[in-house]
Amino acid sequence: MKARDVMVSPVITAGEDATVQEVAKTMIARRISAVPIVDKAGTLVGIVTEADLIRRIEAGTERPYSWWLHMLSGDRAMAADYVKSHATKISDIMTREVKTANPDTPLIDIAELFETHDIKRVPIVNQAGDLIGIVSRENIIQAVASARPHFEITLSDATIRQKLMEELKKQPWAHTHKLNITVTHGIVDLWGTVESEQVRKAINAVAVNVPGVDAVNDHLIHEPVFIY
């Protein structure tokens, strides 16, 4: 699946001239946790999330600084925090370096952005830089929840076994030379030894996802640990 398959569109946005309070009200009214910021041409220029509004003077949650924390942080960090908690223009507190993707970006790449940059959403832009959608972690989970099984022509047991073995041979942890697999009427029996419980679970996961498999019987055993 690609970004265009799960993205939310149109996107609720705010302009560069919006105030912090206006954006906060938008988040509450629309029940969203982030608002992309666009210029008058509709080009993405930043994003504001709930995290940007946590340390605010209005709520009395601005970050306190003791003398020793001042020494560790320095004037630049303290000044930046002061802007975050006191600025009234959204353009002063928004994140400007936004990680984006295009509509044809595979979801696997979107997931990689989430993990690598510890973010929860990725704006989707077209070639001109115009914001056309947004993908959140929730959208990927929704894709998992709504997935439908792939229906194929009934496969022979021999074909099922061949597909399973081919997939296992792609995995360096499977060690297929230690395995024996039989398939009878779509039921897979796994025999052999594995090095760990994680490997056993992974082999089972491969088996249940092979088209045509109706059930998996796990007879795998852990290799004995020798202590010298």
KAZISUL-V399761 format. One record per residue. N is the residue number from 1. RES is the residue in one small letter. OMEGA is omega in whole degrees, 0 to 359 (NA if undefined). Layout:
BEGIN
n: <N N>
res: <RES RES>
omega: <OMEGA OMEGA>
END
This chain:
BEGIN
n: <1 2 3 4 5 6 7 8 9 10 11 12 13 14 15 16 17 18 19 20 21 22 23 24 25 26 27 28 29 30 31 32 33 34 35 36 37 38 39 40 41 42 43 44 45 46 47 48 49 50 51 52 53 54 55 56 57 58 59 60 61 62 63 64 65 66 67 68 69 70 71 72 73 74 75 76 77 78 79 80 81 82 83 84 85 86 87 88 89 90 91 92 93 94 95 96 97 98 99 100 101 102 103 104 105 106 107 108 109 110 111 112 113 114 115 116 117 118 119 120 121 122 123 124 125 126 127 128 129 130 131 132 133 134 135 136 137 138 139 140 141 142 143 144 145 146 147 148 149 150 151 152 153 154 155 156 157 158 159 160 161 162 163 164 165 166 167 168 169 170 171 172 173 174 175 176 177 178 179 180 181 182 183 184 185 186 187 188 189 190 191 192 193 194 195 196 197 198 199 200 201 202 203 204 205 206 207 208 209 210 211 212 213 214 215 216 217 218 219 220 221 222 223 224 225 226 227 228>
res: <m k a r d v m v s p v i t a g e d a t v q e v a k t m i a r r i s a v p i v d k a g t l v g i v t e a d l i r r i e a g t e r p y s w w l h m l s g d r a m a a d y v k s h a t k i s d i m t r e v k t a n p d t p l i d i a e l f e t h d i k r v p i v n q a g d l i g i v s r e n i i q a v a s a r p h f e i t l s d a t i r q k l m e e l k k q p w a h t h k l n i t v t h g i v d l w g t v e s e q v r k a i n a v a v n v p g v d a v n d h l i h e p v f i y>
omega: <181 183 182 182 184 186 175 182 359 184 175 185 173 179 181 183 180 177 178 181 179 180 178 178 178 179 182 184 183 180 178 184 179 178 173 180 182 175 184 180 180 179 180 179 180 178 177 180 177 182 180 184 182 183 184 181 181 181 182 184 179 187 177 180 172 183 182 177 175 180 181 187 182 184 184 180 180 179 179 178 180 178 180 186 185 184 180 179 183 180 181 183 183 173 185 180 186 175 183 176 177 185 183 179 178 181 178 177 176 179 179 177 179 185 184 185 178 179 185 181 179 175 179 183 176 184 180 181 179 179 182 180 177 179 178 175 180 181 178 177 178 178 178 184 185 182 179 179 178 180 180 174 181 182 176 179 181 180 177 181 180 180 180 180 179 180 180 180 177 185 184 182 187 181 187 178 179 186 169 184 175 180 180 180 177 179 183 173 181 180 176 183 178 184 184 178 179 178 178 180 181 178 177 180 177 185 185 182 177 179 179 180 179 181 179 174 185 176 184 177 179 178 179 178 181 178 182 NA>
END
